[in-house]
């Protein structure tokens, strides 16, 4: 396994990355967080996590005690999905495998949060049609022409959901959160980023509604805040986090092209802080930085340098997880950690290729290069076969 040749190792041992912090009901011992990473290894049909591989995959990345892991996006219900090999957490069969995963993580004295994920118009309309499920969004505005043509081909046109269907999605979120906690998770993360359903409601580019869920900033935020309030009531604020991507363009979102959109995010974050003042502070706020506007691009590409997420921390006073290609830019990570004592750093691609990433960051060791071609494959290759440093150093490639 070759090391990444552009990375100049830096030891984080004496930095805030190795300063403990309270996240909800857990005290993490380092601030290097496994980012939520779609891996598409679940069993189809049924969206059942891979019982042979997933427990090992997560256990490998939990090996440094006190590490916080956020799972891959997980569907609260069948209607929430649209990718056949992404996992769900609505059936007892699914929950049984998740319990195995959580047990493995906890055996290593680390912590796990389940990211709850509803695709909306980012789903595959063909997959939904085969399961007699709707192709949903905030409004009937397709993300691209390819999606429109496919939806029409399979007679599953995009559907702006009704208020009663919004209510059902909220009920699905609640059931999924309860299932996750019952199975042993330390908390859940609401996925409101990267162009998926809740993000589709926030952004006027995809939300053309004229009812109480569209038009004004307050209305576009209503679905998100109802989900937040429902999960807080169901499992407690200390077991709920939320992910936002103010500058994201993935899924045909507006990103920095709409300078008024920050007011939308400032309102949502302000509402979260307002709830915190009443004793209902969420465990954390997870922000995708403008360093990454779409996960489809390589490191450094698509960086929106005319904006910043600093507005968020002038409002929100709780823990903040920052995600944004920090692995290859350790100085930027150190700056973020020093600037705000509530900061954690999420690592994605290089946590895939370095199951012992926390140790390597602590000791200033080289990083295995990842193999992007295997990110979404269906086998163990590129999933559980990446070596720890002690094995990687023996490779002839290095």
QUIBEL-V300903 format. One record per residue. SS is DSSP state (alpha for helix, beta for strand, coil for the rest). PHI is phi in whole degrees, 0 to 359 (NA if undefined). Layout:
ss->[SS;SS]
phi->[PHI;PHI]
This chain:
ss->[coil;coil;beta;coil;coil;coil;coil;coil;coil;coil;coil;coil;coil;coil;coil;alpha;alpha;alpha;coil;coil;beta;beta;beta;coil;coil;beta;beta;beta;coil;coil;coil;beta;beta;beta;coil;coil;coil;coil;coil;coil;coil;coil;beta;coil;coil;coil;coil;beta;coil;coil;coil;coil;coil;alpha;alpha;alpha;alpha;alpha;alpha;alpha;alpha;coil;coil;coil;coil;coil;coil;beta;beta;beta;coil;coil;coil;beta;beta;coil;coil;alpha;alpha;alpha;coil;coil;coil;coil;coil;coil;coil;beta;coil;coil;coil;alpha;alpha;alpha;alpha;alpha;alpha;alpha;alpha;alpha;alpha;alpha;alpha;alpha;alpha;alpha;alpha;coil;coil;coil;beta;beta;beta;beta;beta;beta;coil;coil;coil;alpha;alpha;alpha;coil;coil;alpha;alpha;alpha;alpha;alpha;alpha;coil;coil;coil;coil;beta;beta;beta;coil;coil;coil;coil;coil;coil;coil;alpha;alpha;alpha;alpha;alpha;alpha;alpha;alpha;alpha;coil;coil;coil;coil;beta;beta;beta;coil;coil;alpha;alpha;alpha;alpha;alpha;alpha;alpha;alpha;alpha;alpha;alpha;alpha;alpha;alpha;alpha;alpha;alpha;alpha;alpha;alpha;alpha;coil;coil;coil;beta;beta;beta;beta;beta;beta;coil;coil;coil;coil;alpha;alpha;alpha;alpha;alpha;alpha;coil;coil;coil;coil;coil;coil;coil;coil;coil;coil;coil;coil;coil;coil;alpha;alpha;alpha;alpha;alpha;alpha;alpha;alpha;alpha;alpha;alpha;alpha;alpha;alpha;alpha;alpha;alpha;alpha;alpha;coil;alpha;alpha;alpha;beta;beta;beta;beta;beta;coil;coil;coil;coil;coil;coil;coil;coil;coil;coil;alpha;alpha;alpha;coil;coil;coil;alpha;alpha;alpha;alpha;alpha;alpha;alpha;alpha;alpha;alpha;alpha;alpha;alpha;alpha;alpha;alpha;coil;coil;coil;coil;coil;coil;coil;beta;beta;beta;beta;beta;coil;coil;coil;coil;coil;coil;coil;coil;coil;coil;coil;coil;coil;coil;coil;coil;coil;coil;coil;coil;coil;alpha;alpha;alpha;alpha;alpha;alpha;coil;coil;coil;coil;beta;beta;beta;beta;coil;coil;coil;coil;coil;coil;alpha;alpha;alpha;alpha;alpha;alpha;alpha;alpha;alpha;alpha;coil;coil;coil;beta;beta;beta;beta;beta;coil;alpha;alpha;alpha;alpha;alpha;coil;coil;coil;alpha;alpha;alpha;alpha;alpha;alpha;alpha;coil;coil;coil;coil;beta;coil;coil;coil;alpha;alpha;alpha;coil;coil;coil;coil;coil;coil;coil;coil;coil;coil;coil;coil;coil;coil;alpha;alpha;alpha;alpha;coil;coil;coil;coil;coil;coil]
phi->[NA;288;280;292;277;269;279;257;303;229;277;264;306;262;261;293;298;247;254;294;206;276;239;62;268;245;249;280;262;215;251;267;256;289;291;293;227;296;234;54;251;290;272;244;283;110;51;267;307;287;291;280;245;298;301;292;303;289;298;303;274;259;292;274;305;85;274;262;244;251;289;303;305;229;282;289;203;299;296;286;267;135;239;293;250;264;280;241;215;252;256;295;295;296;299;298;287;302;299;298;297;298;298;297;295;289;299;267;62;247;231;222;238;266;278;265;227;240;286;61;288;276;287;270;298;293;300;297;299;296;257;57;247;289;255;256;199;293;216;272;247;287;289;196;292;301;295;298;296;291;298;291;301;259;52;222;291;299;234;288;289;279;297;293;288;300;303;292;300;297;298;296;302;297;300;295;298;296;299;297;293;298;279;115;294;277;178;227;244;278;275;237;216;56;84;271;306;296;296;296;284;291;265;294;291;244;252;249;291;241;264;288;250;214;95;281;303;297;291;294;274;300;298;304;290;293;296;304;296;293;287;299;294;283;233;100;300;291;249;230;235;215;248;230;226;302;252;291;244;298;77;63;279;288;58;288;291;246;293;278;290;299;297;297;289;298;295;299;295;298;294;294;292;300;295;300;290;258;91;239;286;296;296;194;247;249;245;275;283;295;299;230;265;209;291;286;264;285;307;90;279;80;297;268;269;263;221;211;268;298;303;295;277;281;254;274;248;264;299;232;262;250;239;171;54;273;299;272;229;297;294;295;297;297;297;295;295;283;288;216;292;266;272;237;241;269;243;248;304;277;278;295;273;229;300;258;305;301;296;294;294;298;264;69;257;299;247;299;283;275;249;297;297;254;304;243;284;249;246;290;297;76;236;242;253;287;276;293;301;300;274;296;296;279;291;293;292;252]
